[in-house]
Amino acid sequence: MKRETHKPTGPSQRMLRVGELVRHALARIFARGEVEDPALAGAVITVPEVRMSPDLKLASAYVMPLGGGRAAEIVDALNRHRKFIRGCIAPELELKFAPEVRFFVDNTFDEFGRIDALLRSGRVQKDLHQDDEASDD
C-alpha cells in the first residue's frame, strides 16, 4: 500500500509567526519615524501583511500609506532604505539571521472596492432579486 504524502498548501505556522513579528517590528519603526527620507516625511504607513519565504530569509512586506496617496513613491523610498530597516528589526526578531525585507504596495483595499462595486452592479442585483422571488413561491 502506497502512503500518500501531504504537501502543505499554505504558509507554515512558523512562517506566519515570523511574518507577524516582522510586521510588528516594521510598524514600530514607522511609528517612531526612524527612517529618514523626504518621501516619507509626514506619511503614516500601515503594514497589513508580511509574507515570509519558507527559509525565512526573505520578507515581503505589503504597505500602504494612510489615505493611499503616494503609495508607489513611499514603497520606492522604503526599498532604498531596506538595509537600514533590516538592521533596525534584527534585534527585535531573535532569529539567527534577519530576513531581507522587500516592500510592495498593498492592493487589497483596491480589490475589496472592485468586488464591492461588482456586487452592487445592476446585473448582480437583478440576479439576487430573481432568486428572492423564486424562493417566495
Secondary structure as a PSIPRED ss2 file (coil, helix, strand):
# PSIPRED VFORMAT (PSIPRED V4.0)

   1 M C   1.000  0.000  0.000
   2 K C   1.000  0.000  0.000
   3 R C   1.000  0.000  0.000
   4 E C   1.000  0.000  0.000
   5 T C   1.000  0.000  0.000
   6 H C   1.000  0.000  0.000
   7 K C   1.000  0.000  0.000
   8 P C   1.000  0.000  0.000
   9 T C   1.000  0.000  0.000
  10 G C   1.000  0.000  0.000
  11 P C   1.000  0.000  0.000
  12 S C   1.000  0.000  0.000
  13 Q H   0.000  1.000  0.000
  14 R H   0.000  1.000  0.000
  15 M H   0.000  1.000  0.000
  16 L H   0.000  1.000  0.000
  17 R H   0.000  1.000  0.000
  18 V H   0.000  1.000  0.000
  19 G H   0.000  1.000  0.000
  20 E H   0.000  1.000  0.000
  21 L H   0.000  1.000  0.000
  22 V H   0.000  1.000  0.000
  23 R H   0.000  1.000  0.000
  24 H H   0.000  1.000  0.000
  25 A H   0.000  1.000  0.000
  26 L H   0.000  1.000  0.000
  27 A H   0.000  1.000  0.000
  28 R H   0.000  1.000  0.000
  29 I H   0.000  1.000  0.000
  30 F H   0.000  1.000  0.000
  31 A H   0.000  1.000  0.000
  32 R H   0.000  1.000  0.000
  33 G C   1.000  0.000  0.000
  34 E C   1.000  0.000  0.000
  35 V C   1.000  0.000  0.000
  36 E C   1.000  0.000  0.000
  37 D C   1.000  0.000  0.000
  38 P H   0.000  1.000  0.000
  39 A H   0.000  1.000  0.000
  40 L H   0.000  1.000  0.000
  41 A C   1.000  0.000  0.000
  42 G C   1.000  0.000  0.000
  43 A C   1.000  0.000  0.000
  44 V C   1.000  0.000  0.000
  45 I E   0.000  0.000  1.000
  46 T E   0.000  0.000  1.000
  47 V E   0.000  0.000  1.000
  48 P E   0.000  0.000  1.000
  49 E E   0.000  0.000  1.000
  50 V E   0.000  0.000  1.000
  51 R E   0.000  0.000  1.000
  52 M E   0.000  0.000  1.000
  53 S C   1.000  0.000  0.000
  54 P C   1.000  0.000  0.000
  55 D C   1.000  0.000  0.000
  56 L C   1.000  0.000  0.000
  57 K C   1.000  0.000  0.000
  58 L E   0.000  0.000  1.000
  59 A E   0.000  0.000  1.000
  60 S E   0.000  0.000  1.000
  61 A E   0.000  0.000  1.000
  62 Y E   0.000  0.000  1.000
  63 V E   0.000  0.000  1.000
  64 M E   0.000  0.000  1.000
  65 P E   0.000  0.000  1.000
  66 L C   1.000  0.000  0.000
  67 G C   1.000  0.000  0.000
  68 G C   1.000  0.000  0.000
  69 G C   1.000  0.000  0.000
  70 R C   1.000  0.000  0.000
  71 A H   0.000  1.000  0.000
  72 A H   0.000  1.000  0.000
  73 E H   0.000  1.000  0.000
  74 I H   0.000  1.000  0.000
  75 V H   0.000  1.000  0.000
  76 D H   0.000  1.000  0.000
  77 A H   0.000  1.000  0.000
  78 L H   0.000  1.000  0.000
  79 N H   0.000  1.000  0.000
  80 R H   0.000  1.000  0.000
  81 H C   1.000  0.000  0.000
  82 R H   0.000  1.000  0.000
  83 K H   0.000  1.000  0.000
  84 F H   0.000  1.000  0.000
  85 I H   0.000  1.000  0.000
  86 R H   0.000  1.000  0.000
  87 G H   0.000  1.000  0.000
  88 C H   0.000  1.000  0.000
  89 I H   0.000  1.000  0.000
  90 A H   0.000  1.000  0.000
  91 P H   0.000  1.000  0.000
  92 E H   0.000  1.000  0.000
  93 L H   0.000  1.000  0.000
  94 E C   1.000  0.000  0.000
  95 L C   1.000  0.000  0.000
  96 K C   1.000  0.000  0.000
  97 F C   1.000  0.000  0.000
  98 A C   1.000  0.000  0.000
  99 P C   1.000  0.000  0.000
 100 E E   0.000  0.000  1.000
 101 V E   0.000  0.000  1.000
 102 R E   0.000  0.000  1.000
 103 F E   0.000  0.000  1.000
 104 F E   0.000  0.000  1.000
 105 V E   0.000  0.000  1.000
 106 D C   1.000  0.000  0.000
 107 N C   1.000  0.000  0.000
 108 T H   0.000  1.000  0.000
 109 F H   0.000  1.000  0.000
 110 D H   0.000  1.000  0.000
 111 E H   0.000  1.000  0.000
 112 F H   0.000  1.000  0.000
 113 G H   0.000  1.000  0.000
 114 R H   0.000  1.000  0.000
 115 I H   0.000  1.000  0.000
 116 D H   0.000  1.000  0.000
 117 A H   0.000  1.000  0.000
 118 L H   0.000  1.000  0.000
 119 L H   0.000  1.000  0.000
 120 R H   0.000  1.000  0.000
 121 S C   1.000  0.000  0.000
 122 G H   0.000  1.000  0.000
 123 R H   0.000  1.000  0.000
 124 V H   0.000  1.000  0.000
 125 Q H   0.000  1.000  0.000
 126 K H   0.000  1.000  0.000
 127 D H   0.000  1.000  0.000
 128 L H   0.000  1.000  0.000
 129 H H   0.000  1.000  0.000
 130 Q H   0.000  1.000  0.000
 131 D H   0.000  1.000  0.000
 132 D H   0.000  1.000  0.000
 133 E H   0.000  1.000  0.000
 134 A H   0.000  1.000  0.000
 135 S H   0.000  1.000  0.000
 136 D H   0.000  1.000  0.000
 137 D C   1.000  0.000  0.000
